[in-house]
């Protein structure tokens, strides 16, 4: 099988592991910087080139598209899809997950629980928008932030209003959520591949921090997740159309709450914490779906 990995950095752990495992299983792998790909669009003709040469004969593509290259990266992925290349995460699915507001709207329509979320654009409506959410603390986050960036905890109503005004002053899209105090700075990352939770870890924030992201200094350990937590994680991935997803959950008094769904979840933290070869599970999934077994 010939596999393309869309990644801007060949030295990233996740990219290196996918290349390593795919080659161990007898596949041909090529890492493509999506920003170096360019396409020709014409009736009845689908063409994509990379550094002066046409790309063809790929069986599967794994998108590792970062936030900063979402628009162009998904356009390249869409072109590969038009060429008949299988991908576990389609361009539309990546876009659904990357837009936090759209993601939450889709999940809520599926009846999946999450922290109560509000969104409003006009400054004149800020007071009423916050009234819809209830008393602080409030979590204010950028709509397309990642790895904990652009996420602020406001413990007072005046602080919430100030952060909202600051984000509006930057013309940034954001949303405001209730703060789940009983989670105590911890969350669960459930790694979903092909409709199954293949690994799960608990992430704990450093003292004084409410974000449990490993990029924020948080720690991780293997976690035992309940059948309900697995079910919710799988349903969230399926609702967005993701064959590979990192679904982040909070344990609350009213049950598991979906915090976020990541379409390009990192492999380093989950493999180190759990000892599960998640990379191999991803490649095996491609083998099954692309219809070609490893040599």
N, C-alpha and C positions, 0 to 999 in steps of 0.2 A: 504494500500500500504506500502511496505517496502522500505525505502529510505536509501541509503548510501551517506554520505557527506565525500568526500576526503579532509581532512584538517589536517594540522600538529599541530594546536592549537585550542583546544576546547573553549578557552576563548576569541577568536576574536569575535568582534561584529557581523560580517557577519555570522559566523558559529552559534553563539548563536541564532540569529534571525531566521535563517532557521530551526533550531531544534525546537525552540519555536512555530513557526507558523505551521510547519508540525504536531507537536503533538496536537496542538489546533484543527487541522482539522482531527484528528483521525488516523494519520499515525504512523507507527513504524519507528523510525529514529536511525541510528547508525553512529557516527563519527569515521572515520578510518584514522589513520595516514598512508599515502601511503608508507612511508619509512619502516613501520613495516609490510607491506604486502609482501608476497612472493609467487611465482607462480611455477607451474610444467607444462612444455610444452612437450607434447608427441602426436603422431598421434591419432586423435580421442578422445583425453582427454584434457579437460580444467579445471584446478584446481587453486584455489587461497586460501591461508590460512593467518590467522591473529592471531598472538600470540598463535600459536599452534592449532587453530581450523579452520576448513574449513568454507569458506563463501559461502552461497547459498541462493536462494529464494529472492534475491533483485529484485525489479521491476524497480527501477530508481536510478541513481547516479548523484550527483551534484559535479563536480570537482572544488575544491578551491585550485588549485595547484600553489605554489609560484615559482618564477623564479629560486631559487636555487635547486628546486627538479623537474624541468621540465622533464628531461630525464626519471627518475625512475617513477615519478608520472604519466606520460602519458603511460608508459608501463603497470602500474597497471590498469589504466582506459581502455586501450586496451583489457586487459584480461577480464575485466568485460563486455565489449562490446561483446567479443567472447562468453560469457556465456548468451547472449541475454538480458542484462540489458540495459534499455533505458537511454541515457544521452543527454541533450540538446546541450552539447558541446563535440563532439567526440575528441578522442585523436589526430587525424590528424588536426582537426580544431584548437585545442589549440596550436599545434606546428606551424601552419600557422600564427596565431596571435602573438605568442611569438617571432618569428623571424621578426624583423621590416622590414628588407630588402625584405624578401619573401612576407610579408604582403603588402607592397607598390607595389611590382611587380604585385601581383594578382589584387589589386584595380585599378592600372593604366590600366591593360588589360581590366577592366570593364568600362573604361572611366570615372572613378571617379577622381575628382580633388584633388590635395594635394600640399604642398610646393614642389618646384622643388628639387630633391634629386640626389646626385651623390655618387658614390662608386668606390674606386680603391684600389688595394693592393700594387702595386709596388711603392717604394719611388721615382723612376725616373719619375713617371707619376703624381706626386702631383700637379705640376704647371698646367698641362693641365687639370687635374680633376677639380681644382678650377676655371679654365677658363671656363669650361662647366657650372659652376654654376653662375658665374657673380661676381659682386663686393660685398664685405662684407657690413653689418654684415652677418656672417654665424653661423648656429647652428650645432654643432658637437655632435653626440650622439652615445653611445654604442648600438650595435645591439640588445642586450638582456637586457638592463637596464630597471628599473621600478621605479615608484613613483618619477620621476625626477632625479634619480641618473644617473651619467655618461652622463649628458647633459651640454654642455659648450657653451656660447655665445662668439664668437670671433668678435670683432668690426673692426679689421684691418687684412689685408692680411697676414702680418707677424705673427699675433697671430694665424690665422687659420693654417698656416703651422707648427707652433710650437706645437699646440695641436694635429694635425694629426701625427706629428713625435713622440710625447709622447705616443699616443695610439698605434702606430705601435711598439714602443719600448716595450710595454707591451703585444705584440702579441694579441691585442684586435681587434675584428671585430667592425667596426663603419661605420657610414654614415654621410654625410654633407648635410645640407638643407639650403634653403634660409630663411632669417628671415622675418617674416610678421610683420612689424612695426605697421601697423594700428590696429592690434589686441590689442595693448597696454597692454600686459601682461594678457589678459583674454582669456578664452576658454569656450566652451560648452561641457558638458558631457551629452550625450543622452543615456539613459539606455533602451536598446532594449530587449524585452522578447517576444518570439514567433512571430516575424515579426512586432512588434509594438513598438513605443517609448512610454513607460509607465510613464516616468518621465524625467525631464531635469533640469539641474542647470547650472548657470554661475559661473565659478571660476575665482577669481581675485587675482593676485599676490600681495605680499606685496611690498611697495615702494622700488625701486632699484633692484627688482627681475623680471626676465622675465618668470619664470616657475610658472604656476598657481596651481600646485599640492597642495592639502590640507596638504600633508606631508611636504611641504616646507613652511608652515605657511600661505598659501593662504586662502581666505575666499570664502564662497559659498552662493548663494541665488537661489531661484526658477527662472527658465527662461522660457519665452515664445519663442518657436521655430517656425520657419516658416514651411509651408508645404514642401518647398524644402529641408530644413534642416532635417526634419523627413524622407523624401524620401531617402536622401543620407545616413543617419545613418542606415536605414533598409537595403538598398542595400549593404552597406559595411559589415554588419553582415552576410547577406545571401551569399555574395561572398566568405566569409571565412568559411561558414558552421556553424556559431554560432547561436544557439537558444537564448543564453543569452550573451549580450555584452555591454560593455561601450564604446561608440564611441565618441571620442574627436574631436571637430570641431573648426576651427578658422574662424572668420568672416573677410573676406578680401575684397579688392576692386573688385576682380573678382568673388566674391561669396564664399559660404562655402567651406572650405578646410579640408580634413581629416588629422588630426594630428597623431592619433593613434587609434588602436582598441584593447581593453582589454578583454581577455577571462575570467578573474576572477575579475570583477569590484567589488570594495567595496560597502557595503550597508549603512554604517553609515552616510557618507556625504550626499548621495542622499536622504535618508529618512529624515534626520534632516533638510535639506534645503527645501525640497518640501512638507513634510508631507504625502507623498505617501507611502503606505505599499507595497514596492517593493517586500519584502520577500513573501508576500501572493501571489502576481502575479506570482512569480517563482513557488511556490508550485502548484498553480492552473494550470499552464502550464504543469507541470509534470503529474497532474491528467488527463488532456486531452490527452496527448501524450502517457502515459503509459497505457491508456485504462482502468483505475480503478478509480472510483470516491471515494472521501473521505467517510468514514463510518459515 
